[in-house]
Amino acid sequence: MEIGRNILIIGAGKSGIAACNLLAEEEKDAKLWLFDSDASKSKEEVREKLCEAFAGEIVLGELPEALYESTDLVVISPGVPTDLPMVERLRKNGIPIWGEVELAYRYSHGKLVAVTGTNGKTTTTALIGEIMRQAYTNVEVVGNIGIPYTEMARQTTEDGVTVAEMSSFQLESIEAFHPNVSVILNITPDHLNRHHTMEAYAEAKFNIARNQTPGEVCILNYEDERLREMSASLKTKIFWFSSGRVLKRGLYLRGDKICMNDGVAETEVIDVHEMNIIGRHNYENAMAAIAAGVALSVPMDRIREALRTFVAVAHRIEYTATKNGVLYYNDSKGTNPDASIQAVRAMDRPTILIGGGYDKGSEYDTWIQEFPGKVKTLLLMGQTADKIEATARSMGFTAIERVNSMQEAVERAHALAQPGEAVLLSPCCASWGMFKNYEERGDLFKALVRALPD
């Protein structure tokens, strides 16, 4: 593949390092520059993360003027906004700008299933991976789930399957990226501080299916009105699923049963109580995963086996412990209102809810509308606490307390919750400012809960 002799990789985080290592191994004749705007980073520490084949330069702080003209290709990490002045200037100079997943796609082999959506991506991606392992020997699960696609691209094989979780940030900068099967679970407001408008955010999500052909499959949620409207622009086959109605063709809930209709006859796939995941949103995730299995010819009995043995991913309504008859759940990955709405809906008992965090520009009224009959007390912390409390009180919900740390939140929840009730961490906000990421937040919550006296 001819991609140019001078390649600039922007971002020295996990994705940037993996992209740099892939290029160092595959493009021996290319000159590589790994750039990060954080001048406080140590070149020595960055170099330790790079493979032995890397013979390029590490640049921190300011991008040298010469690279604006001499670069043949830019590979940009997902965390780097595509509208930064530096990126805009490189683009105006006619330099191709690929995302890290675009680079990985160019070097990967075999079939590709790509999953996006505002919520449910990680659970669905992990479940599809388990379904694919029932029928394929070589299965890689990559992307936003935590393993950079570029890190695993060289391990993919022609007879294998890659399952990739794709964020809107990753999908902004694709060019030829082309899954055999794409999944869009839902599109609700999120990351508007990055994309600025819902239209731009939705378009980024829909990029996942833009390059698909009429013979390939895009799996969509029929209950998402925006997906129904935007589906008319797709060239691919559409496989619908629904948690709210029976479809003439597709997957749907009939009572507690997930059923599939191929346009001729209905087949019962599984009773939801046979699975280890709870909540209607998780049943939607399961239907999307079943559809992916069907699209890639995994036998239905093998799909059922994966559904029965799959366990919820970490930080997504993850059962943590029972203390004094109180159930504790970690939903730290609930970083936006729609995700946290699903977590609240999944609770079947009075719940002490821990929320608040970094402000991504979200509104919280739809989340608070779910509280009656579910949330006993709301414990708030972080940057958004004032905004959430003001919204809640304006809507008549007043059982609110402030806490200053996760430790204080867990201790107060422990004091408030009675046997038979639940404590749920579902912040409805990003973790930045108080934590490095949602994983660190969730791990601390779990450690504090497990340290509580029985």
C-alpha positions as CSV (number, residue, x, y, z in Angstrom):
1,M,0.0,0.0,0.0
2,E,1.4,3.4,-1.0
3,I,0.7,5.9,1.8
4,G,3.6,8.3,1.6
5,R,7.1,8.7,2.9
6,N,6.5,11.3,5.6
7,I,3.8,10.4,8.1
8,L,2.7,12.5,11.1
9,I,0.9,10.8,14.0
10,I,-1.0,13.3,16.2
11,G,-1.6,12.2,19.8
12,A,0.7,10.1,22.0
13,G,-2.0,8.4,24.0
14,K,-2.9,4.7,23.7
15,S,-4.3,5.0,20.1
16,G,-1.5,7.2,18.8
17,I,1.2,4.8,20.2
18,A,-0.6,1.8,18.6
19,A,-0.9,3.6,15.3
20,C,2.8,4.6,15.4
21,N,3.9,1.0,16.2
22,L,1.8,-0.4,13.3
23,L,3.4,2.1,10.9
24,A,6.9,1.4,12.2
25,E,6.4,-2.3,11.6
26,E,4.7,-2.1,8.2
27,E,6.2,1.0,6.6
28,K,9.9,0.5,7.1
29,D,10.9,3.1,4.5
30,A,8.6,5.9,5.9
31,K,9.8,8.7,8.1
32,L,7.5,8.9,11.2
33,W,6.8,11.9,13.5
34,L,4.8,11.3,16.7
35,F,3.5,14.6,17.9
36,D,1.6,15.5,21.1
37,S,0.8,19.1,22.1
38,D,1.4,18.3,25.8
39,A,4.9,19.7,26.4
40,S,4.9,18.3,29.9
41,K,5.2,14.7,28.6
42,S,8.6,13.1,28.8
43,K,10.1,12.0,25.4
44,E,11.8,9.1,27.3
45,E,8.5,7.8,28.7
46,V,6.8,8.1,25.3
47,R,9.7,6.3,23.7
48,E,9.4,3.4,26.2
49,K,5.9,2.7,24.9
50,L,7.0,2.5,21.2
51,C,8.3,-0.7,19.5
52,E,11.9,-1.3,18.6
53,A,11.1,-0.7,14.9
54,F,10.3,2.9,15.6
55,A,13.1,5.1,14.2
56,G,11.2,8.3,13.9
57,E,11.0,11.5,15.9
58,I,9.0,12.4,19.0
59,V,7.8,16.0,19.0
60,L,6.1,17.6,22.0
61,G,4.6,21.1,22.4
62,E,4.4,22.9,19.1
63,L,4.3,21.3,15.7
64,P,7.3,22.4,13.6
65,E,6.5,24.6,10.7
66,A,8.2,22.3,8.2
67,L,5.8,19.5,8.9
68,Y,2.8,21.6,7.7
69,E,4.4,21.3,4.2
70,S,6.4,18.2,4.1
71,T,3.9,15.7,5.5
72,D,2.3,13.2,3.1
73,L,-0.2,11.7,5.6
74,V,-1.6,12.6,9.0
75,V,-3.0,9.9,11.4
76,I,-5.1,11.5,14.1
77,S,-6.0,10.0,17.5
78,P,-9.7,10.0,18.4
79,G,-9.2,12.4,21.3
80,V,-7.9,15.1,19.0
81,P,-10.7,17.4,17.6
82,T,-10.7,17.5,13.9
83,D,-11.5,21.2,13.9
84,L,-8.4,22.3,15.7
85,P,-6.6,25.1,13.8
86,M,-3.5,22.9,13.4
87,V,-5.6,20.1,11.9
88,E,-7.5,22.6,9.7
89,R,-4.2,24.0,8.4
90,L,-2.9,20.6,7.5
91,R,-6.2,19.8,5.7
92,K,-6.0,23.0,3.7
93,N,-2.6,22.1,2.6
94,G,-4.2,19.0,0.9
95,I,-2.7,16.5,3.3
96,P,-4.9,13.4,3.8
97,I,-6.1,13.1,7.5
98,W,-7.0,9.6,8.6
99,G,-8.3,8.5,11.9
100,E,-6.5,5.7,13.8
101,V,-9.3,3.3,12.8
102,E,-8.9,4.2,9.1
103,L,-5.3,3.2,9.3
104,A,-6.1,0.0,11.1
105,Y,-8.8,-0.9,8.5
106,R,-6.2,-0.5,5.7
107,Y,-4.0,-3.2,7.3
108,S,-6.7,-5.6,8.6
109,H,-8.1,-8.8,7.1
110,G,-11.2,-10.9,7.3
111,K,-14.8,-9.8,8.1
112,L,-15.5,-6.7,10.1
113,V,-18.5,-5.9,12.4
114,A,-18.5,-2.3,13.6
115,V,-20.8,-1.0,16.4
116,T,-21.7,2.5,17.3
117,G,-24.4,4.4,19.2
118,T,-24.7,6.8,22.0
119,N,-25.2,4.1,24.6
120,G,-24.8,0.3,24.7
121,K,-21.8,0.1,22.4
122,T,-19.5,-1.7,24.8
123,T,-22.0,-4.3,26.0
124,T,-23.1,-5.0,22.4
125,T,-19.5,-5.2,21.1
126,A,-18.5,-7.6,23.8
127,L,-21.6,-9.8,23.3
128,I,-21.1,-9.9,19.5
129,G,-17.5,-11.0,20.2
130,E,-18.8,-13.9,22.3
131,I,-21.3,-14.8,19.6
132,M,-18.6,-14.8,16.9
133,R,-16.3,-17.0,19.0
134,Q,-19.0,-19.6,18.8
135,A,-18.4,-20.0,15.0
136,Y,-15.0,-18.4,14.2
137,T,-11.5,-19.3,15.5
138,N,-9.8,-15.9,15.2
139,V,-12.0,-13.1,16.7
140,E,-10.6,-9.8,17.7
141,V,-12.6,-7.3,19.8
142,V,-11.2,-3.8,19.4
143,G,-11.8,-0.1,19.3
144,N,-13.4,2.1,21.9
145,I,-13.9,-0.9,24.1
146,G,-10.3,-0.4,25.2
147,I,-7.9,-2.1,22.7
148,P,-6.8,0.2,19.8
149,Y,-7.8,-1.3,16.4
150,T,-4.2,-0.5,15.2
151,E,-2.8,-2.7,18.0
152,M,-4.6,-5.8,16.7
153,A,-4.8,-5.2,12.9
154,R,-1.7,-7.2,12.1
155,Q,-3.2,-10.2,14.0
156,T,-6.4,-10.4,11.9
157,T,-6.8,-13.2,9.4
158,E,-8.8,-13.7,6.2
159,D,-10.9,-16.4,7.9
160,G,-11.5,-14.4,11.1
161,V,-13.8,-11.6,12.4
162,T,-13.0,-8.3,13.9
163,V,-15.6,-6.7,16.1
164,A,-15.0,-3.0,16.6
165,E,-16.6,-0.5,18.9
166,M,-16.6,2.9,17.2
167,S,-17.1,6.2,18.9
168,S,-18.3,9.3,17.0
169,F,-14.7,10.7,17.5
170,Q,-13.3,7.7,15.6
171,L,-15.9,7.8,12.8
172,E,-15.3,11.5,12.1
173,S,-12.1,10.8,10.2
174,I,-12.7,7.7,8.1
175,E,-12.3,7.4,4.4
176,A,-12.4,3.8,3.1
177,F,-13.4,2.2,6.4
178,H,-16.0,-0.4,5.4
179,P,-17.6,-3.0,7.7
180,N,-19.4,-6.0,6.4
181,V,-21.9,-5.5,9.2
182,S,-22.6,-2.2,10.9
183,V,-24.7,-1.5,14.0
184,I,-26.2,1.8,15.1
185,L,-27.9,1.3,18.5
186,N,-29.3,4.7,19.1
187,I,-28.5,8.4,18.7
188,T,-29.2,10.8,21.6
189,P,-27.5,14.0,22.7
190,D,-23.9,13.6,23.7
191,H,-20.5,15.1,23.1
192,L,-22.0,18.3,21.8
193,N,-19.0,20.2,23.2
194,R,-17.0,18.4,20.5
195,H,-19.5,18.1,17.6
196,H,-21.4,21.3,18.4
197,T,-24.8,20.2,16.9
198,M,-26.9,17.1,17.0
199,E,-26.8,17.0,13.2
200,A,-23.0,16.8,13.1
201,Y,-23.0,14.2,15.9
202,A,-25.6,12.0,14.0
203,E,-23.7,12.4,10.7
204,A,-20.5,11.2,12.4
205,K,-22.3,8.1,13.8
206,F,-23.8,7.4,10.4
207,N,-20.4,7.4,8.8
208,I,-20.2,3.8,10.0
209,A,-22.4,2.6,7.2
210,R,-21.6,5.2,4.5
211,N,-19.3,3.0,2.5
212,Q,-21.3,-0.2,2.7
213,T,-22.7,-1.8,-0.4
214,P,-26.2,-3.1,-1.1
215,G,-25.2,-6.7,-0.3
216,E,-24.0,-5.8,3.2
217,V,-26.0,-5.3,6.4
218,C,-26.7,-2.3,8.7
219,I,-28.5,-3.2,12.0
220,L,-30.7,-0.4,13.3
221,N,-33.0,0.3,16.3
222,Y,-36.5,0.9,15.0
223,E,-37.5,2.7,18.2
224,D,-35.0,5.5,17.5
225,E,-36.9,8.0,15.3
226,R,-33.7,9.7,14.0
227,L,-32.4,6.3,12.8
228,R,-35.7,5.6,11.0
229,E,-35.4,9.0,9.3
230,M,-31.7,8.7,8.3
231,S,-32.0,5.1,7.2
232,A,-33.3,6.3,3.8
233,S,-29.8,7.6,3.0
234,L,-28.2,4.1,3.3
235,K,-27.5,1.8,0.4
236,T,-27.1,-1.3,2.5
237,K,-29.6,-3.9,3.6
238,I,-31.3,-2.9,6.9
239,F,-31.9,-5.3,9.7
240,W,-34.3,-3.7,12.2
241,F,-34.8,-4.6,15.9
242,S,-37.4,-3.2,18.3
243,S,-38.1,-3.4,22.0
244,G,-41.4,-1.6,21.6
245,R,-43.4,-3.3,18.8
246,V,-43.6,-6.6,16.8
247,L,-42.0,-6.2,13.4
248,K,-43.0,-8.0,10.2
249,R,-39.3,-8.6,9.6
250,G,-36.5,-8.3,12.2
251,L,-36.0,-8.9,15.9
252,Y,-38.4,-7.8,18.6
253,L,-39.7,-8.4,22.1
254,R,-42.9,-10.4,22.5
255,G,-43.5,-10.3,26.3
256,D,-40.3,-11.7,27.9
257,K,-39.2,-13.5,24.7
258,I,-36.9,-12.2,22.0
259,C,-38.3,-13.3,18.7
260,M,-37.2,-13.0,15.1
261,N,-39.3,-12.9,11.9
262,D,-37.7,-13.5,8.5
263,G,-40.8,-12.3,6.7
264,V,-42.2,-15.8,6.5
265,A,-42.3,-17.2,10.0
266,E,-41.5,-16.2,13.6
267,T,-38.8,-17.9,15.6
268,E,-38.4,-17.6,19.4
269,V,-34.7,-16.9,20.1
270,I,-34.5,-16.7,23.9
271,D,-36.4,-15.8,27.1
272,V,-34.8,-12.7,28.5
273,H,-34.7,-14.3,32.0
274,E,-32.2,-16.9,30.6
275,M,-29.6,-14.1,30.2
276,N,-27.4,-12.5,32.8
277,I,-28.1,-8.9,31.7
278,I,-31.0,-6.8,32.9
279,G,-33.0,-3.9,31.6
280,R,-34.9,-3.2,28.3
281,H,-31.9,-1.4,26.9
282,N,-29.8,-4.5,27.4
283,Y,-32.4,-6.6,25.6
284,E,-32.0,-4.1,22.7
285,N,-28.2,-4.7,22.9
286,A,-28.9,-8.5,22.8
287,M,-31.1,-8.1,19.7
288,A,-28.5,-6.1,17.9
289,A,-25.9,-8.8,18.7
290,I,-28.2,-11.6,17.6
291,A,-28.7,-9.8,14.3
292,A,-25.0,-9.5,13.8
293,G,-24.7,-13.3,14.4
294,V,-27.4,-14.0,11.9
295,A,-25.8,-11.7,9.3
296,L,-22.5,-13.6,9.6
297,S,-24.2,-17.1,9.6
298,V,-23.6,-18.1,13.2
299,P,-26.0,-21.0,13.9
300,M,-28.9,-20.0,16.2
301,D,-28.1,-22.6,18.8
302,R,-24.6,-21.2,19.1
303,I,-26.0,-17.6,19.4
304,R,-28.3,-18.8,22.2
305,E,-25.3,-20.4,24.0
306,A,-23.4,-17.1,23.9
307,L,-26.5,-15.2,25.2
308,R,-26.9,-17.5,28.2
309,T,-23.3,-17.4,29.3
310,F,-22.5,-13.7,28.6
311,V,-21.9,-11.5,31.7
312,A,-22.4,-7.8,31.8
313,V,-19.3,-5.7,31.0
314,A,-17.5,-3.8,33.8
315,H,-18.9,-0.4,34.7
316,R,-22.3,-0.9,32.9
317,I,-25.0,-1.7,35.6
318,E,-22.3,-4.1,37.0
319,Y,-23.4,-5.9,40.2
320,T,-20.8,-5.1,42.7
321,A,-21.8,-6.5,46.1
322,T,-24.6,-7.0,48.6
323,K,-24.0,-5.3,52.0
324,N,-26.6,-5.6,54.8
325,G,-29.2,-6.6,52.3
326,V,-28.5,-3.6,50.0
327,L,-27.5,-4.3,46.4
328,Y,-24.8,-2.1,44.9
329,Y,-24.4,-1.5,41.2
330,N,-21.6,0.2,39.3
331,D,-22.7,2.1,36.2
332,S,-19.8,4.5,35.9
333,K,-20.0,4.2,32.1
334,G,-23.3,6.1,32.4
335,T,-21.7,9.3,31.2
336,N,-24.8,10.9,29.6
337,P,-28.5,11.3,30.3
338,D,-29.7,8.5,28.0
339,A,-27.2,6.0,29.5
340,S,-28.2,6.8,33.0
341,I,-31.9,6.7,32.2
342,Q,-31.5,3.1,31.2
343,A,-29.7,2.3,34.4
344,V,-32.5,3.9,36.5
345,R,-35.1,2.1,34.6
346,A,-33.3,-1.2,35.2
347,M,-33.6,-0.8,39.0
348,D,-36.6,-2.8,40.5
349,R,-36.4,-1.4,44.1
350,P,-35.9,1.9,45.9
351,T,-32.5,3.3,44.9
352,I,-29.9,5.7,46.3
353,L,-28.5,7.3,43.2
354,I,-25.0,8.8,43.0
355,G,-24.6,11.3,40.1
356,G,-22.7,14.3,38.9
357,G,-19.3,15.0,37.2
358,Y,-17.9,16.9,34.3
359,D,-20.2,19.1,32.3
360,K,-20.4,18.1,28.6
361,G,-23.3,20.5,27.9
362,S,-26.0,18.0,28.6
363,E,-29.5,18.7,29.9
364,Y,-30.8,16.5,32.8
365,D,-34.6,16.8,32.7
366,T,-35.3,13.6,30.9
367,W,-33.1,11.7,33.4
368,I,-34.9,13.3,36.4
369,Q,-38.3,12.4,34.9
370,E,-37.4,8.7,35.6
371,F,-36.9,9.3,39.3
372,P,-40.4,8.9,40.7
373,G,-41.0,5.4,42.1
374,K,-37.3,4.6,41.6
375,V,-34.9,7.1,43.2
376,K,-35.2,7.5,46.9
377,T,-32.3,10.0,47.3
378,L,-29.9,11.6,44.8
379,L,-26.3,12.2,46.0
380,L,-24.6,14.8,43.9
381,M,-20.9,15.7,43.4
382,G,-18.7,17.3,40.8
383,Q,-19.0,20.3,38.3
384,T,-22.6,19.6,37.3
385,A,-24.0,19.3,40.8
386,D,-25.5,22.8,40.8
387,K,-27.1,22.4,37.4
388,I,-28.6,19.0,38.2
389,E,-29.9,20.1,41.6
390,A,-31.5,23.2,40.1
391,T,-33.2,21.1,37.4
392,A,-34.4,18.5,39.8
393,R,-35.8,21.0,42.3
394,S,-37.6,22.8,39.5
395,M,-39.3,19.5,38.6
396,G,-40.3,18.8,42.2
397,F,-37.6,16.3,43.2
398,T,-36.1,17.5,46.4
399,A,-34.5,14.4,48.1
400,I,-31.0,15.6,47.2
401,E,-27.7,15.7,49.2
402,R,-24.3,17.0,48.2
403,V,-21.1,15.0,48.7
404,N,-17.5,16.0,48.0
405,S,-15.9,12.7,47.1
406,M,-16.7,9.2,46.0
407,Q,-15.8,8.0,49.5
408,E,-18.3,10.3,51.1
409,A,-20.9,9.3,48.5
410,V,-20.5,5.6,49.3
411,E,-20.5,6.2,53.0
412,R,-23.6,8.3,52.9
413,A,-25.4,5.8,50.6
414,H,-24.5,3.1,53.0
415,A,-26.1,5.1,55.8
416,L,-29.3,5.9,53.9
417,A,-30.0,2.6,52.2
418,Q,-32.3,0.0,53.9
419,P,-32.2,-3.7,53.4
420,G,-34.0,-4.6,50.2
421,E,-33.0,-1.3,48.5
422,A,-30.2,-0.5,46.0
423,V,-27.3,1.9,45.6
424,L,-26.5,2.8,42.0
425,L,-23.5,4.8,40.7
426,S,-24.7,6.2,37.4
427,P,-23.3,9.7,37.2
428,C,-25.0,10.9,34.0
429,C,-21.7,12.9,33.4
430,A,-18.2,12.3,32.3
431,S,-15.5,11.6,34.9
432,W,-12.9,14.2,33.9
433,G,-11.9,16.7,36.6
434,M,-12.3,14.3,39.4
435,F,-11.0,11.1,37.8
436,K,-8.8,10.1,34.8
437,N,-11.6,8.2,33.2
438,Y,-14.9,6.4,34.0
439,E,-13.0,3.2,34.7
440,E,-11.0,4.8,37.5
441,R,-14.2,6.2,38.9
442,G,-16.0,2.8,38.8
443,D,-13.0,0.9,40.2
444,L,-12.9,3.3,43.2
445,F,-16.6,2.9,43.8
446,K,-16.3,-0.9,43.7
447,A,-13.3,-0.9,46.1
448,L,-15.1,1.4,48.6
449,V,-18.3,-0.7,48.4
450,R,-16.4,-4.0,49.0
451,A,-14.7,-2.4,52.0
452,L,-18.0,-1.6,53.6
453,P,-18.9,-3.7,56.7
454,D,-21.3,-6.6,56.1
